[in-house]
Amino acid sequence: MNAVYWGLTALSIMGHGDALDRDEMVDFVMSCWDEEAGAFSAHPDHDAHLLSTLSAIQILLMQNALDRVDIDRVLKFILSLQKPSGVFAGDAFGETDTRFVYCAVNALSLLGKLHTLDVEKTITYIRHCRNFDGGFGHVAGAESHASQVFVCVAALAILDRLDEVDQPTLCWWLSERQRPNGGLNGRPEKLEDVCYSFWVLSALAILDKLAWIDSSKLEAFILSAQDTESGGIADRPGDMPDVFHTIFGLAGLSLLGYPGLVDLDPVYCMPASIIENLGLRKGWKALQRRTS
Amino acid sequence: MTDASVSTCFRSLTSLLLKPPATIEVLPGDASIWIPDVEERSRSPFLFTENNLGVPEKELRRSYLFAVPVFSAARKASEFHTLEDPSNHIMSSAIQDLIDSSAVLILMNPAHQTALNARKQLIVRNLIDMGEELKFTAALLSSRHCCKQGELWYHRQWLLRRIYPVPSFPQGLITDMIPDSPNFYLPPNDLSAEIHLVSRACELYPRNYFGWTHRTICILSALVSGRSAASCSGLSLTSPTTVLFITLKHSQRLTEDAESPLLPDRLHLVFGHALTLVRAFPEHETLWQYLRVFWDESDVATAFVTSFVLPLQSPRMTEQESESPSGVQHACRFLEWRNQRLK
C-alpha cells in the first residue's frame, strides 16, 4: 500500500498522475480493507495498520475516490490507537512511534475529522520527544532522527502548534545534515541518502528555512543518484533505484524549485493543489519554480 | 527444484530456526557454494555448526516463497481453532504451519508486521513459549539485516514486558520515563544479557538506532527502578552515542529535580569529560554535539577553542587535516555555532 502511494505521488509530481489505471488502483486499495479492524492493511490478508491506512486515504483522495471509505470505522480505528500519554500505536499490538502520531494527525486532517483528536495530549507527547539538539526521536528519550523530525514538525504544523519547536536549534541541526557532497543524512555520523532530501527539506520548508542548506549542491546530488538507463532514483549514486527513493528524491527536487515539476505540499507529502482545495494549506515555503 | 524438495528445504530451515540457534547468518549465493557435496546438500542446504546457522540467500528466498501461501492458509485456519483449555490443547498442523512459516517470513523480512503479530497471538495463546521466542529473536538479531529493524526490537520489548512486568512503583517513575513504551523490570543478569545483545547488534551495524533505543530503555528501567549502580556494573559506556544519550537523558531528568544529587560541580566534571572526548575523537560528530549541550563560555572553554578547535579547522595545519578530515568540518561547524551563540 505504501509503495502504491509513493508511486502515485511520484507520478503526480511529474504531471503524470493518470499514468496508472485508476480503477485497478482503487480496487487494490479496497482489497486491503480489514473488515474486522475497520482499517486498511498493506496487502490483502495482512493486518490493518495506521501506516497503510494513511496511505490508503491519500491514494483514494488523489484518485477522487474517498467516498469508498467507511470514514466512521476508520475514525474509530485511528482514535482507538491513541495511548494515555498522547502517542499513537500503529496497531492493536501497541508499537508506539512518532511516525504513528503523524499518520493519525494527517489522516484525521484529510478526513476532516481533526476536531475529534485530543490535541493537547498529542502535543504533550511530541514535546516529550524533543531532544536537547532541537530534534525529535521515535519515542520519548530516543535519539533525534531526521525522519522523526519531519513527522513531529509536520504534525505540529497540521495542529498549528509550531511554537512547540525550538526553531533556531532545530534548523541549525537540520542544516548540519548536509554533507560535503551536497547530500543530506538523517543524523550525525550517517551517510547521505536521497530520502533525507524530503525528510530534512520538508521540515526546513515548513519552518521557512530552506535557505539554510546549499540547494544547488543538494539538487546535483539527487540528480546524480538517478539510474539513467532504467530510470528511477536510488539512495545514493551507483545504487539500485527504488520507488521509495524515487518519490522522496522527486519531492526534494520539487521543493527546490526544479523546473517542470508540480508543487508538492511538504506537510502532507501530496500534490499541493489537492491540499489547497481541501483548505488545509499551512504556511510552508518552497523555493520558486525555475523555468529552466 | 521440485515442489517436494522445496517443501523439504522449508521444513529443514524451520526446524533449525526453531531450535533456536545462537546466531544466524544469511550467506551470499546458493547452497552449492557452501556445501559442495551433492548428497550432503540434498539432506540439508543449510550450514549448522556449533549452534550457528548459515542460510544461503537463494535457499532462503525459495523457502520464503514456499512459506507465503503456507502462512496465509494457516492464518485463516487457525482463526477457527478454539482452545478452551490451552494447557491440554493438541497442536494442530495449522498452528505448526503458522509457527514455521512465520519464522521464515520474519527471517526474510524482519519488518513483516503480520508475521510478527501472528507470533504474538500464538504467545498470548500459550502456543509459543516466551523463553524460546526470546532466544529466537536473539538469534534473528545476530543477523545484520534483522538487527536494523525497529519492528523486531519492539517484538522483543513486548516479550520482555510479558515476562518481566513492571511491579508497582510510586506514580511518575518508570511509566513517565518513556511514556507508553513497553517498560519492564529486568533482573540484573538479564539486563546484562540485553546489553550484550545490543552490543553484538551494534558491531554488525554501528549507529544502530533501534538497538541503542532498546539499550536506553533497558538501562533507564534499571535506574528508575531504584536499583543500585551495582546492577549496571560492568556495562561498557565507552560508546560516544551511549555516553551522549544515556548520560544526557539521565542528567536532564535529575537536573529538573530540586533535590537532585547532580550539583553544578558534577556538571563541570561532565563538561570536562566532553572536552576530553572531543580531543580524543574529533572525527565523531556526536561528541561535538554532546559538547554543545554543556558548553559554557569560561576560561576552560576559551582555552579549548584556542588550543584545539582553531588549529584543527585551520587549513594551514595540513597534518591535522589529513589525520582527521571530518574533524576539520566539525570544528568549523562548531565555531559557526559558537559565533552564532555569542551574537
HADDOCK unambig.tbl for C-alpha pairs under 7 A between the chains (distance, minus, plus):
assign (segid A and resid 46 and name CA) (segid B and resid 114 and name CA) 5.76 0.50 0.50
assign (segid A and resid 47 and name CA) (segid B and resid 114 and name CA) 5.53 0.50 0.50
assign (segid A and resid 83 and name CA) (segid B and resid 180 and name CA) 6.78 0.50 0.50
assign (segid A and resid 85 and name CA) (segid B and resid 179 and name CA) 5.86 0.50 0.50
assign (segid A and resid 85 and name CA) (segid B and resid 180 and name CA) 6.40 0.50 0.50
assign (segid A and resid 95 and name CA) (segid B and resid 154 and name CA) 6.49 0.50 0.50
assign (segid A and resid 96 and name CA) (segid B and resid 181 and name CA) 6.84 0.50 0.50
assign (segid A and resid 140 and name CA) (segid B and resid 178 and name CA) 5.54 0.50 0.50
assign (segid A and resid 140 and name CA) (segid B and resid 179 and name CA) 6.99 0.50 0.50
assign (segid A and resid 141 and name CA) (segid B and resid 178 and name CA) 6.65 0.50 0.50
assign (segid A and resid 141 and name CA) (segid B and resid 249 and name CA) 6.84 0.50 0.50
assign (segid A and resid 142 and name CA) (segid B and resid 213 and name CA) 5.80 0.50 0.50
assign (segid A and resid 188 and name CA) (segid B and resid 285 and name CA) 5.87 0.50 0.50
assign (segid A and resid 188 and name CA) (segid B and resid 286 and name CA) 5.97 0.50 0.50
assign (segid A and resid 189 and name CA) (segid B and resid 284 and name CA) 6.96 0.50 0.50
assign (segid A and resid 189 and name CA) (segid B and resid 285 and name CA) 6.15 0.50 0.50
